[in-house]
Amino acid sequence: MASTSPSPPSGYRGRLAPSPTGYLHVGHARTFWTAFQRAREAGGTLAMRMEDLDADRSRANYADAALEDLRWLGIRWQEGPDKGGPFAPYVQSKRRAIYLAAWRKLVHSGRLFPCRCSRKDLATAVAAPHERVQRGFGDGKFDKLDDEPLYPGTCRRFMGGSPQLPGPTADAMDTPGNTNWRFRVPDGEVIEFVDANLGPQRFVAGVDFGDFVVWRRDGVPSYQLACVADDAAMQITEVVRGADLLKSTARQILLNRVLGFNDPAWYHCRLVVDHNGRRLAKRHDALSLRALRQRGLTPMNILAAELPVEA
């Protein structure tokens, strides 16, 4: 699946992956600046990938604003929807064939099962499942709950507890159809990795997270599947993102194992929180880069650690 196009001498490939579902805020700015700095210090390549799979919320004006705001901050990338590159297209809504190929590989591995749970149960699968942030997260403290609840195994039981789909169905399967698909996690397996910023991390499959969605019945791949497929196809060597996605990293390590992809290195940035200790969200309009620019703040103000984050 991955291209063999040559990389710069350092071999480092990083990425920026904004979702055009609102205006970027100061938390995004600091994470993307970190990604830019690490790519620059490594003498590598930085790719811009627009993660617009959430069709109900993604807007072209938000995508344009993200590119403009990041350029205003001084961030530069070498590949992207505005520049092209060897791994185009750099917009997820145009990369469906890559996600289907990964889904087929997972089906034939026997790790997926069809899920009949309600649309409400699956509503968050297309978006990155951000951790719920405790007060003090800036000091590295967080709980292990996220927006995707622990799956109770409802539809897994239809298979008698077996991870295998019936042979003929799996062999004949070419497209997901109008069915939800979940990845059956190896219960009790420990997933450990060393984060370049936050140090050793440890999660237990079936305890910290359960069987997770990889494809929805409305034809949309989940964040988890699209992310690993794109990072592999684009030969990303390090993923820089927020610490609220640490648990997603554990899920993605499991997907990489089954798909035969190499894990990138991981660097999770501490989150910017408001005065109540809550993670900033795109609804914090007063802290969007657009609003801060209009108030006369400079890129240096926004990237400075002492910038107040009260809305």
Secondary structure as UniProt FT lines:
FT   TURN            9..10
FT   STRAND          13..16
FT   HELIX           26..41
FT   TURN            42..43
FT   STRAND          45..48
FT   TURN            55..57
FT   HELIX           60..73
FT   STRAND          79..80
FT   TURN            81..83
FT   TURN            86..87
FT   HELIX           92..94
FT   HELIX           96..109
FT   STRAND          112..115
FT   HELIX           119..122
FT   TURN            123..126
FT   TURN            135..136
FT   HELIX           137..139
FT   TURN            154..155
FT   HELIX           156..159
FT   TURN            160..161
FT   HELIX           167..172
FT   STRAND          180..183
FT   TURN            187..188
FT   STRAND          190..195
FT   TURN            196..198
FT   STRAND          199..205
FT   TURN            206..208
FT   STRAND          212..215
FT   TURN            217..218
FT   HELIX           223..233
FT   TURN            234..235
FT   STRAND          238..242
FT   HELIX           243..245
FT   HELIX           246..259
FT   STRAND          265..269
FT   TURN            275..276
FT   TURN            282..283
FT   HELIX           285..287
FT   HELIX           289..294
FT   TURN            295..296
FT   HELIX           299..303
FT   TURN            305..306
//
